[in-house]
Amino acid sequence: MGEYLVRCVSDGSVQPPYALNCSSDNSLLRADYAAKRLELKPFPGIWRFYDWLPLNEIMPEAWEGSATYRSSGLAAEIGLEQLYISFNGYWPERGARLKTCSFKELEALPTMQRQRERGDGSTLVVASAGNTARAFAEVASMTRQPLVLFVPEKAIPRMWITVEKGPVTLFSVKGDYYDAISMAEEVQSRPGFLPEGGARNIARRDGMGTVMLDAALKIGRIPDHYFQAVGSGTGGISAWEASMRLIVDGRFGSNLPRLHLAQNVPNAPIYYAYNCQKPAACCAEMFDDVLFNRRPPYDIPGGVKDALDATRGRVYGITDQEAAKAKSLFEDTECIDILNAPSVAVAALAVAVLSGAVNPEDIILLNITGGGVSRVKEDFAHNALQPDAVVSRWEEAVEFLESGS
Ligand SMILES: *Cc1c(COP(=O)(O)O)cnc(C)c1O
């Protein structure tokens, strides 16, 4: 049995295990694990980190985790001696086997396992415009757990998985991502359905935190710097939280890594907020709309701002043009395709090197949050998910779900 308490970051008060919110204020919750020293468990993939995942069991059907390797190509090209890449996508030659090709799978796995442990027969409801929906659809299909997805119709072509579709209901939403979110919220509040919680879900954050754990084990210590492209910034919070646990462990050094978070301007609320700038007028198309988030968990206890302050972090505003250039640079030097979102992090790394924000000999962890879509096609069929229904109002979705179709 995993042992942990769920506490408010703000005042440390203990909350019920499946809470998403702190009862006294808007603080994030955080898992407080009984194991202060990370002991790898003899389980596959991400489940090795069971000690620091908020679970009581593991699921045997799905397990693939993060993979870290030391870069030679990109490192030499931009002049870094110790650049480590956490590749969160599909690249089996490097040990990376996330078949929906993004680190959202690291969030979906522990979230679906916790859902199973609740044992109340409830169905998880998720709204997403891309990688999150694919990751949850793939995992729920492998584990045969019910799942309801709300996806804007424009994003439906991105809905593919590599396994046979399980008990997943896919709603194509007439409208944008925010319409999908509001519909999901209506359904989540009905009996038998539950929200997944986003940044407030400790299973999601600690799943993503395994990126830092895997890297620290590979490198032998906590890196000096952590680079990631962010929309909500949840991955940044996760890296910070995992690093704090590693410091308490004592074997991986005593310094927090500096967070270098990258956003795609002009849709970059974290960038503008942290650098005290006025947001630019916003923005129809983005280099990658997985980085689109209007209300990131920024100014709340345990949120993005706290993570940046604690690590003396930086936030970069990257243009489409810089991201496109960085994408080619990465693909040419590392020889694997990556998604557009992580190109924004690669661009930030290049800026950081040029501006002297990192030194050539520093230990750097670059989180490639998604990639290998071309590579996975060589090994697996893309099984396109057809919507079960097209909806323009939440009532239509409820009616569909209640009709038991
Ligand atoms: C979701 C996502 C991000 C942003 O992650 P957050 O930490 O939640 O802001 C970056 N890259 C990819 C590929 C993603 O799917």
The ligand as an SDF file (V2000), in Angstrom:
LIG
                    3D

 15 15  0  0  0  0  0  0  0  0999 V2000
    0.2900   20.0400  -22.4670 C   0  0  0  0  0  0  0  0  0  0  0  0
    1.5660   20.1860  -23.2000 C   0  0  0  0  0  0  0  0  0  0  0  0
    2.5080   21.1530  -22.8490 C   0  0  0  0  0  0  0  0  0  0  0  0
    2.2800   22.1660  -21.7520 C   0  0  0  0  0  0  0  0  0  0  0  0
    2.2590   21.5720  -20.5260 O   0  0  0  0  0  0  0  0  0  0  0  0
    1.8910   22.2620  -19.1520 P   0  0  0  0  0  0  0  0  0  0  0  0
    2.9940   21.9060  -18.2440 O   0  0  0  0  0  0  0  0  0  0  0  0
    0.5800   21.6680  -18.7510 O   0  0  0  0  0  0  0  0  0  0  0  0
    1.7770   23.7260  -19.3570 O   0  0  0  0  0  0  0  0  0  0  0  0
    3.7020   21.1850  -23.5310 C   0  0  0  0  0  0  0  0  0  0  0  0
    3.9470   20.3330  -24.5420 N   0  0  0  0  0  0  0  0  0  0  0  0
    3.0560   19.3950  -24.9240 C   0  0  0  0  0  0  0  0  0  0  0  0
    3.3950   18.4980  -26.0420 C   0  0  0  0  0  0  0  0  0  0  0  0
    1.8410   19.2850  -24.2690 C   0  0  0  0  0  0  0  0  0  0  0  0
    0.9700   18.3480  -24.6610 O   0  0  0  0  0  0  0  0  0  0  0  0
  1  2  1  0
  2  3  1  0
  2 14  2  0
  3  4  1  0
  3 10  2  0
  4  5  1  0
  5  6  1  0
  6  7  2  0
  6  8  1  0
  6  9  1  0
 10 11  1  0
 11 12  2  0
 12 13  1  0
 12 14  1  0
 14 15  1  0
M  END
$$$$
